[in-house]
Every structure is written in structure tokens, then in C-alpha cells.
Amino acid sequence: MLELCKKVLLRVSTNHKLFARELGKSVRQLKGEDLKKLKSWCMQQFAHVHSELIEQTFMQNALI
């Protein structure tokens, strides 16, 4: 599931709204270690474009 999430995020990374929606879906679907791996991967791949969005999305998930 983690690899599928990565593929989708790579495809939509140029569209801010789609990236936000797909990142939210990915964060809700994954648990535990996969969630940590996704955050690390997202920061490596997209921090230059979407760093605030990534941090917000993962913080919201931590509250759930």
C-alpha cells in the first residue's frame, strides 16, 4: 500500500489541491511504520514545494 501511495503522490505532485487530497487519503490509510516512512519520503521528495502541507497533514493525523 505504501508503494501505491508513493506512485499516486508522484503523479499529482504538480497540482497542489490534488496532492493535498491524495496525501490526506494516504495518511488515513497507512499506520505505524509505513506512516513514518511516508512522511520521511514526502519530505525528501516534496519539501521544496509542499513542506507546510506535509507537516499540517501529518500533524492532523497525529491528533486522530
N, C-alpha and C positions, 0 to 999 in steps of 0.2 A: 504494500500500500504506500509506503514511503516513496518508493521509486516512481510510482504513478503520480503522486503529488508533486514531485520534483519536475516531472515532464510537463505537467499542466502549467505549473508556475513559470517554467522557462518559456512556454508558448505565449503566455499572456503578460509577460513582464513589461512590455512596452505600453500597455494600457492600464493606467492607474486604477480605474474602477474595477476592471476585471481581475487585476492582480489582488486587490483588496478582498473581493468576494471569494476568489479561489483560495487565498491564504486563510481566510476565516473558515472555509469548509475543511481545509486540510488540518488546521489546528483542532477543530472539533472532532475529526475522525481519528487522529492519532493519539496515542497515550504513551506515557513513560519515556523510555529511552529513545523511541522514534521521534517523539516530540522535541526532545533536546537536540537530536541530530538534525531535524528540520530547521530549527532556529539557527543553529550554527551554520548550516548550509546556506540558508537565506541571507544571513549577514555577510557571508563570504561572497555570494553571487550578486546580491542586490543592494547592499548597504549604501552604495554611492547614489542610488536612485530612490529607494524606498525605506530607508533606515527608520524613520519615525513611525511609519505604518507597521513595519515588522515589530518594533518594540511595543506599540499600542496593542496590536493583535495578540501578542503572546502575554502581555500583562492582563488583558481582559480574560484570557483563558485561565490564568492562574487564580482569578477570583471565583471562578465557577466551581 
